[in-house]
Amino acid sequence: MFKTVFPLVSIMFVRFFGLFIVMPVLSVYAMTMQGANELLIGLTFAGYSLAQMLLVMPFGRLSDAIGRKTTIAIGLAIFAAGSLVCAYSTTIEMLLFGRILQGAGAISAVTSALVGDIVKEEQRTKAMAFVGMGIGMSTVVSMIVGPVLASMYDLSMLFVVTFVLVVVEMVILFVFVPSPAKVHYTFARKTTTRELLTHRPILTMSLINLFQKGLITMTFVIVPLLFVRTFGWEKGDLITLYVPAFIVAFFAMGISSMLADAKGKYKLVMAISLSLFALSYALFGLSASQTVAFIGVVLFFVGFNMLEPMMQSLITKYAKAHERGNVLGLFNGFGFLGGALGGVLGGVALIEGQMVWVVAGVIVASVALLYLGASMHNPARLKNLYIEAMSTDSGKLSALEAQGKIVEWYRNDTEGLYIIKYDTGHIDEERLRAAIL
């Protein structure tokens, strides 16, 4: 499994390194640009997320139609163009346009869907954990390299590095990433977006993703300026804040993966992460103590890194196979809407007297999402059965699906298998095999 996923982990490492190398210092350096103010700084974060939100579902549907790898390549090319615009920006308006163009390469959902396509469902949480670990490692490295490069050169150098890394991603994509198996899906019609929004677990997880991505964007707007303005830090000192936070968060991610994957404690991990979000914002948002604020930042990134790898895997467990691209598009669309809102709210929070209201909103939202998350059913009951296509016929499977005995089934033409998803609360493997064979 690791050999299959490693090239995609490499792509995600490079992609997020290129993204996060800019994030820790963007607000403090962009503030020096012509025409910059707190609101426009927030919009440079929000513009990226807004473009992603608008295009992530079209990219998901496009990937279902023309293939994941081709769609990823298109998105990477657009992201590269946006990086060059940002690199040569001299005004805040030009930087904002470049960030929007970067965001138009909305391939995050497609990449997650490709992981789902090439990895068996039972191994998907572990595969997503590897992807999450790659993201975590890239984040730690970028937190070191970003502030150092920006202090040695300037912000434009970071975008040049991002452009070069996109070229590397293209090579990895076409040389090392395996093509997904040819699959024949059994479905009468496509599921509409409205129907997906009425699926409570999918909607709940999409709302949590909106909240999580909003917080990460808002944090990167607020925290650098908070420590520079309030506590008198130099821009180059931010490395001493981010690196310890992400090292602790990296190890927390391993613990959360074990709880979610091995123990099926998805809701526990979700509850811990949401609680840490509320606590962390109360600490660094309201405290006048540098030490307390530092602890708050560490706790925030612990909560974020615990939740992030699990979310991408968990949403695919609730989605049927033929819906995966669309569901991930919806899920990530909510996330990018959150990112856009987080950028704007981060700019608002920097205005004197507004931080307390932002902190109150984070706490209320955390409690509401804790309640919604507690009501979700545990997908650990869903299992897959793999049967050689020659050993049964599709008529039996269609009949069992009509009777509600199985959730879905489809044929993997490349490996000559039927993949049958069933709910262990309704039927066990022995009875299912007896009914099929």
Secondary structure by P-SEA (a helix, b strand, c coil): ccccaaaaaaaaaaaaaaaacccccccccccccccccaaaaaaaaaaaaaaaaacaaaaaaaaacccaaaaaaaaaaaaaaaaaaaaacccaaaaaaaaaaaaccccaaaaaaaaaaaccccaaaaaaaaaaaaaaaaaaaaaaaaaaaaaaccaaaaaaaaaaaaaaaaaaaaccccccccccccccccccaaaaaaaaaaaaaaaaaaaaaaaaaaaaacaaaaaaccccccccccccccaaaaaaaaaaaaaaaaaaacccaaaaaaaaaaaaaaaaaaaccccccaaaaaaaaaaaaaaaaacaaaaaaaaaaaccccaaaaaaaaaaaaaaaaaaaaaaaaaaaacccaaaaaaaaaaaaaaaaaaaaaaccccccbbbbbbccccccaaaaaaaaaaccccccccccccbbbbbbbbcccccaaaaaaacc
